[in-house]
Amino acid sequence: MHCPFCRHTDSRVIDSRVSDDGAQIRRRRECPECTRRFTTLESASITVSKRNGVSEPFSREKIVSGLKKACQGRPVSDDDLAVLSQQVEEQLRATGQAEIDALDIGLAILAPLKELDEVAYLRFASVYKSFDDLDDFENAITELRASDSASGSD
């Protein structure tokens, strides 16, 4: 780590703390050359492999954007979407993989979205499970009804 003041090529870590959301580490550093202190934020990056072969950095905002489309007109708040996207990101980070397929991200969204809103789940699933016809929708609805009756809710 270069010192931002004198550009010395080394620094000493004085203190390390995990951020509130657990996604970053805050390190307080001191330069042995000029003795000035500075803070760095470190986070593990996740790369997303898209269907077209392009890779790009993971973006929680893209998850929220896709969820907003699926939840349009549904009684789901922005806070609900923020919590869901954070859960998905934590789940993906927990895998320890540096590169994740975009399809896997979409599939990771399905279970918590199903709990949040079943109509939004169907909309989202139709894209990520590549529904081809009405039979695919009917099968998904049948699965939803079966899981609802198994859990005792109607």
TATA-V519328 format. One record per residue. N is the residue number from 1. SS is DSSP state (h for helix, s for strand, l for the rest). BURIAL is + if it has 9 or more other ideal C-beta (glycine too) atoms within 8 Angstrom, else -. Layout:
BEGIN
N;SS;BURIAL  N;SS;BURIAL
END
This chain:
BEGIN
1;l;-  2;l;-  3;l;+  4;l;-  5;l;-  6;l;-  7;l;-  8;l;+  9;l;-  10;l;+  11;l;+  12;s;-  13;s;-  14;s;-  15;s;-  16;s;-  17;s;-  18;s;-  19;l;+  20;l;-  21;l;-  22;l;-  23;l;-  24;l;+  25;s;+  26;s;+  27;s;+  28;s;+  29;s;+  30;s;+  31;l;+  32;l;-  33;l;-  34;l;-  35;l;-  36;l;+  37;s;+  38;s;+  39;s;-  40;s;-  41;s;+  42;s;-  43;l;-  44;l;-  45;l;-  46;l;+  47;s;+  48;s;+  49;s;+  50;l;+  51;l;-  52;l;-  53;l;-  54;l;-  55;s;-  56;s;-  57;s;-  58;l;+  59;l;-  60;h;+  61;h;-  62;h;-  63;h;+  64;h;+  65;h;-  66;h;+  67;h;+  68;h;+  69;h;-  70;h;+  71;l;+  72;l;-  73;l;-  74;l;-  75;l;-  76;l;+  77;l;-  78;h;-  79;h;-  80;h;+  81;h;+  82;h;+  83;h;-  84;h;+  85;h;+  86;h;+  87;h;+  88;h;+  89;h;+  90;h;+  91;h;+  92;h;+  93;h;+  94;h;-  95;l;-  96;l;-  97;l;-  98;l;-  99;s;+  100;s;+  101;s;-  102;h;+  103;h;-  104;h;+  105;h;+  106;h;+  107;h;-  108;h;+  109;h;+  110;h;+  111;h;-  112;h;+  113;h;+  114;h;+  115;h;-  116;h;+  117;l;+  118;h;-  119;h;-  120;h;+  121;h;+  122;h;+  123;h;+  124;h;+  125;h;+  126;h;+  127;h;+  128;h;+  129;l;-  130;l;-  131;l;+  132;l;-  133;l;-  134;h;-  135;h;-  136;h;+  137;h;+  138;h;-  139;h;-  140;h;+  141;h;+  142;h;-  143;h;-  144;h;+  145;h;-  146;h;-  147;h;-  148;h;+  149;h;-  150;h;-  151;h;-  152;l;-  153;l;-  154;l;-
END
